[in-house]
Amino acid sequence: MKVMLRQNDAGNLVVYVAKKDLEEEVVKQTEGPEGKILTLANGWELAFTNLPELVDLPQTVEAKRLS
């Protein structure tokens, strides 16, 4: 699924999923066998393969929902 990564006013990383109209803050970042895994405040885990540097935000990238 396509998601948008951006920073909120507090400087925290936020993920927006347009198809679900969901915007959640990232609470944890880990490395896994599928690449970088971001855990959202609602409990979702999203895996990103080949995640580019998060310097140029906002960015739209491809993610896979793990849970």
N, C-alpha and C positions, 0 to 999 in steps of 0.2 A: 504494500500500500504506500501511497505517497504521503509524506508528512512534511510539515514546515518546522524548521528549528529556528528559534529566535531567542533573544534575551529580553526579560521583562525589565521594568523600571528599577527593580532591586538588584539587577545584574545576574539573576538566576536563569539557567537554561530552561526554555519552555518548548513543548512539543504541541503542535496543532494538527489534528487529524480532521480534514475537511469533510470526508464522507460520514464521519460520526459526529461532526460539530462538537469536537472534544478538544479542550485546551487544558493541559496539565503541566505542572512543574516537574522537572527531573529531580528525583531525590537521591539517586545512586547511579554511578557509572562504573561498569566492570568490563573486563575483557573475557570473551568466551570463545568456544570453538567456531561460532558463526560470525565472529567479529566483535565490535563494541556493542555492549548491551546497556540500554538505558532503562532504569526503573522509574515509572511515573508515580505521582502522588496517589493515584487511584489504584495502584497495584499492578498495572499493565507492565509487561516487559517487552521492549522492542529491540530487535537485533538489527544492526546495520553492518553490511559488508562494504568495505572500501569507503568508510566515512571520511570525507575530506576534512581539512582543518576547519575548526569552528571560528575562524577569525572573521570571515566575511559573512556575517549574519544579517538578515534572515536568508536561509537556504531551504530549497525543497529537495528532499532526498527520498530514496526508496528504503522502506523498513519492512521487517517481518515480525508479526506479533507472536511472541512465545507463550505468554499467559495473560 
